[in-house]
Amino acid sequence: MTALDSVQDGSTAMNSGHTASPESARIFRLFGWIVLALMTAFLLNNYLTYWQNLPGIAPVYGGPANGSLPILWSWLQLALYAALVLCAVAYVLRNSNTLRMDSARINKINAYLIRAAFFAVLIVGLVDAVISFLRVEGFLTDIIGSEMADDLGRSRIRGAYVHMPLIGLSFVIAAFSRTLGFTWLALLVVVAELLIVIGRFVFSYEQAFLADLVRFWYAALFLFASAYTLLEEGHVRVDVFYAGMSSKTKGYVNAFGSVALGMSLCAVILLIGLGGKQNIINSPILAYEVTQAGFGLYVKYLMAGFLGVFATTMMIQFVSYFLDAVADIRGEPGGRDHENHSVQ
């Protein structure tokens, strides 16, 4: 049984009558869901502004507009923040969920996003490697014709018409699959490295796309698994005083750390990386940036996006962790034993 299953089971038990005044917990639930609403609005506005060429909300405050559309669009984009915050408030006020129930629900949402990201890097990596192999060996033209082969040699074409549909397919697959395959992704990294070694030293064959594939998968393994590792209490704690603390004191430590260290770091990454068209995450993605190595994978721009996925999933997980920590402070049943990773 995973930690998520255990938390969900504990949430079910609490729903049967063993709750600690859910009404008094609403302020913390409001905080958590409003944080997620603001982050979602920020990400949607980033897409609308830089991918759909809307002006952004800067003109509302006297800043420069991104596109040529009237300022009315800026007000509509600003209204998106208000709409999502109101949805978060309405959700909290219309039900009496406990903190642990909301934490479990947020975990479930995050697990879906991480599954989708895993399937995306798996499928995109394999398909792009096949395309790159066929190009470098001169087979692609014979299979699909010279015109389409030339198109697949352009990053914007391959990104928009190959990678993006595959990413969309990954979200569909993640809705039906409940498996987080990071163990398999780690195995694939090892297999890809083994192919490089065998190809280089046995067959004297080496191509740039093989090394790109290893970097692509390894970066995803490191960044995408972070939120899941936090859920499973798999991160290494530098434990000097924590082990001897009471459950309530641990709750204070975890709640403070989630907000002051976790959420703040994720917010900084998103604001710096997505704060403008030329920022470190937006710029490579908008340009479909690729490596300078000839016939390598066309996924460098996606690797820039990995940082945004990391910050988003970690933000969601820190909100869940915060709610669970406040539940520990309040003495709600069904809490996690932070020493042996089980549920109390």
C-alpha positions in Angstrom: 0.0 0.0 0.0 1.4 3.4 -1.0 1.4 6.5 1.2 -1.3 8.0 -1.0 -3.5 5.0 -0.6 -3.0 5.2 3.2 -3.8 8.8 3.3 -7.0 8.2 1.3 -8.0 5.4 3.6 -7.4 7.6 6.6 -9.5 10.3 4.9 -12.4 7.9 4.4 -12.2 7.0 8.1 -12.3 10.6 9.1 -15.3 11.2 6.9 -17.3 8.6 9.0 -17.4 10.8 12.0 -13.9 11.2 13.5 -13.2 14.7 12.4 -11.9 17.7 14.4 -14.3 20.6 13.6 -13.7 20.9 9.8 -15.2 24.5 9.9 -12.2 25.8 11.9 -9.8 24.4 9.3 -11.3 26.3 6.4 -8.8 29.2 6.7 -6.0 26.8 6.0 -7.9 25.0 3.2 -8.7 28.4 1.6 -5.0 29.3 1.7 -4.0 26.0 0.0 -6.6 26.1 -2.7 -6.1 29.8 -3.4 -2.4 29.2 -3.9 -3.2 26.5 -6.4 -5.7 28.8 -8.1 -3.3 31.7 -8.5 -0.6 29.3 -9.9 -3.1 27.9 -12.4 -4.1 31.4 -13.5 -0.5 32.4 -13.9 0.3 29.4 -16.1 -2.8 29.9 -18.2 -2.0 33.6 -18.7 1.5 32.7 -19.6 0.1 30.4 -22.4 -2.4 33.0 -23.5 0.1 35.8 -23.5 3.1 34.2 -25.2 1.6 31.4 -27.3 -1.7 33.1 -28.3 -0.2 36.6 -28.4 -2.6 38.2 -26.0 -1.4 41.4 -24.4 -1.0 40.0 -20.8 -2.0 41.8 -17.6 0.9 44.3 -17.6 -1.0 47.0 -19.5 -3.5 47.1 -16.6 -0.7 48.5 -14.5 0.8 50.7 -17.1 3.3 48.1 -18.5 4.0 47.2 -22.1 1.5 45.0 -23.9 2.7 41.7 -25.5 0.6 41.9 -28.7 -1.5 44.4 -30.6 -4.9 43.5 -29.2 -6.8 46.1 -27.1 -6.4 46.5 -23.4 -9.8 44.9 -22.9 -8.0 41.5 -23.3 -5.7 42.5 -20.4 -8.7 43.0 -18.1 -10.1 39.6 -19.2 -6.8 38.0 -18.4 -6.7 39.7 -15.0 -10.3 38.5 -14.4 -9.0 34.9 -14.9 -7.2 35.3 -11.6 -10.3 36.4 -9.8 -12.5 33.7 -11.4 -10.2 30.9 -10.3 -9.8 32.3 -6.8 -13.6 32.5 -6.5 -13.8 28.9 -7.7 -11.3 27.9 -5.0 -13.3 29.8 -2.4 -16.6 28.3 -3.5 -15.1 24.8 -3.4 -13.9 25.2 0.1 -17.2 26.8 1.4 -19.5 24.3 -0.2 -18.1 21.2 1.5 -16.8 20.2 4.9 -13.7 18.3 3.9 -11.0 17.8 6.4 -7.5 18.9 5.8 -6.4 15.4 5.2 -9.2 14.8 2.7 -8.1 17.9 0.7 -4.5 16.8 1.0 -5.3 13.4 -0.5 -7.3 15.0 -3.3 -4.4 17.3 -4.2 -2.1 14.3 -4.1 -4.3 12.6 -6.6 -4.3 15.5 -9.0 -0.5 15.8 -8.7 0.0 12.1 -9.3 -2.0 12.4 -12.5 0.1 15.3 -13.8 3.3 13.5 -12.9 2.1 10.3 -14.7 1.3 12.4 -17.8 4.8 13.9 -17.7 6.4 10.5 -17.4 4.5 9.1 -20.4 5.3 12.3 -22.4 9.1 12.0 -22.0 8.9 8.2 -22.6 6.9 8.4 -25.8 8.5 11.6 -27.1 12.0 10.3 -26.4 11.4 7.0 -28.2 9.7 8.6 -31.2 12.2 11.4 -31.6 15.1 8.9 -31.3 13.6 6.8 -34.1 13.2 9.9 -36.3 16.7 11.0 -35.6 18.1 7.5 -36.4 16.2 7.3 -39.7 17.5 10.8 -40.6 21.1 10.2 -39.8 21.1 6.9 -41.7 19.3 8.3 -44.7 16.2 6.1 -44.4 13.7 8.8 -43.6 13.4 10.2 -47.1 12.7 6.8 -48.6 9.9 6.2 -46.0 8.0 9.5 -46.0 9.4 11.5 -48.9 12.0 14.3 -49.2 9.5 17.1 -48.5 8.2 15.7 -45.2 11.7 14.5 -44.2 12.9 18.1 -44.7 10.0 19.4 -42.6 10.9 17.0 -39.8 14.4 18.5 -39.8 12.9 21.8 -38.6 12.4 22.1 -34.9 9.1 24.0 -35.2 7.5 21.4 -37.4 8.7 18.4 -35.3 7.8 20.2 -32.1 4.3 21.3 -33.1 3.2 18.3 -35.2 5.0 15.4 -33.5 5.9 16.3 -29.9 2.7 18.2 -29.0 0.3 15.5 -30.2 2.3 12.9 -28.3 2.2 15.0 -25.2 -1.5 15.3 -25.5 -1.7 11.5 -26.0 0.3 11.1 -22.8 -2.4 13.0 -20.8 -5.0 10.6 -22.1 -2.9 7.5 -21.2 -2.3 8.9 -17.7 -6.0 9.1 -17.2 -6.3 5.4 -17.6 -3.0 4.2 -16.1 -2.4 4.4 -12.4 1.3 3.4 -12.5 4.1 5.8 -11.9 6.9 4.3 -13.9 10.0 6.1 -12.6 11.6 2.7 -11.9 11.1 1.9 -15.6 12.4 5.3 -16.6 15.6 4.7 -14.6 16.0 1.3 -16.3 15.6 2.9 -19.7 18.3 5.4 -18.8 20.6 2.5 -18.0 19.6 0.7 -21.2 20.3 3.8 -23.3 23.7 4.2 -21.7 24.4 0.5 -22.4 23.5 1.0 -26.1 26.0 3.9 -26.3 28.7 1.7 -24.8 28.0 -1.3 -27.0 27.6 0.9 -30.1 30.8 2.8 -29.5 33.2 0.0 -28.4 31.7 -3.0 -30.2 30.3 -1.6 -33.5 32.2 1.7 -33.6 28.9 3.4 -34.0 28.0 6.6 -32.1 25.4 9.3 -32.8 24.4 12.5 -31.0 20.8 11.5 -30.5 21.8 8.6 -28.2 23.5 10.9 -25.7 20.6 13.4 -26.0 18.2 10.6 -25.2 20.1 9.8 -22.0 20.1 13.4 -20.9 16.5 13.9 -21.8 15.3 10.9 -19.7 17.7 11.5 -16.8 16.6 15.1 -16.4 13.0 14.0 -16.4 13.7 11.3 -13.9 15.4 13.8 -11.5 12.9 16.6 -11.8 9.6 14.8 -12.3 10.1 12.3 -9.5 10.8 15.0 -6.9 7.2 15.6 -6.0 6.4 11.9 -5.8 9.4 11.4 -3.6 8.1 14.2 -1.3 4.8 12.4 -1.1 6.5 9.1 -0.2 8.8 10.8 2.3 11.8 9.7 0.3 13.8 12.9 0.4 16.9 12.8 2.8 16.3 14.8 5.9 19.3 16.4 7.6 17.9 15.3 11.0 19.4 16.8 14.1 16.4 17.7 16.2 13.4 16.6 14.2 13.3 12.9 15.2 12.8 13.7 18.9 10.0 16.2 18.3 6.3 15.4 19.0 3.9 15.0 16.2 2.5 18.5 16.8 5.9 20.1 16.7 6.8 18.2 13.6 3.6 19.6 12.1 4.8 23.2 12.9 8.1 22.5 11.3 6.6 20.9 8.2 4.0 23.7 7.8 6.5 26.5 8.1 9.0 24.7 5.8 6.3 24.1 3.2 5.4 27.7 3.0 8.6 29.6 3.7 11.0 27.2 1.9 9.0 25.1 -0.5 6.2 27.2 -1.9 8.4 30.3 -2.0 11.1 28.5 -4.0 8.6 27.2 -6.5 7.0 30.6 -6.9 10.5 32.2 -7.5 11.2 29.5 -10.2 7.9 30.1 -12.0 8.1 33.9 -11.8 11.7 34.0 -13.0 11.3 31.3 -15.6 8.0 32.4 -17.0 7.9 36.1 -16.2 8.6 37.3 -19.7 9.0 36.2 -23.3 12.8 36.0 -23.0 12.9 34.3 -19.6 14.8 31.1 -19.1 11.9 28.8 -19.5 9.7 30.7 -22.0 12.5 31.6 -24.5 13.7 28.1 -25.4 10.1 26.7 -25.6 8.8 29.5 -27.8 11.7 29.1 -30.1 11.6 25.3 -30.1 15.3 25.4 -29.2 17.5 22.4 -30.2 21.1 21.5 -29.6 23.8 22.5 -32.0 24.8 18.8 -32.6 23.8 17.6 -36.0 21.0 15.0 -36.1 20.5 15.0 -32.4 17.1 14.9 -30.6 14.9 18.0 -31.0 14.0 18.1 -27.3 16.2 20.8 -25.8 13.2 23.1 -25.5 11.2 20.5 -23.6 14.1 20.1 -21.2 13.8 23.8 -20.4 10.1 23.1 -19.7 11.1 20.4 -17.2 12.0 23.1 -14.7 8.5 24.5 -15.0 7.0 21.1 -14.5 9.2 20.6 -11.5 8.2 23.9 -9.9 4.5 23.3 -10.7 4.3 19.7 -9.3 6.4 20.6 -6.3 4.1 23.6 -5.5 1.1 21.3 -5.6 2.8 18.8 -3.4 3.9 21.4 -0.9 0.4 22.7 -0.6 -0.7 19.1 0.1 2.1 18.7 2.6 1.1 22.0 4.3 -2.5 20.8 4.8 -1.3 17.5 6.2 1.1 19.3 8.5 -1.6 21.6 9.8 -3.8 18.5 10.4 -0.9 17.1 12.5 -0.9 20.3 14.6 -4.7 20.1 15.1 -4.4 16.4 16.1 -6.6 15.1 13.2 -6.4 11.2 13.0 -4.9 9.5 10.0 -1.5 11.3 10.0 1.7 10.1 8.5 4.5 8.8 10.6 7.4 10.9 9.3 10.0 8.5 10.6 8.9 5.2 9.0 6.8 6.7 6.1 3.6 5.0 7.3 0.3 6.3 8.4 -0.5 6.5 12.1 
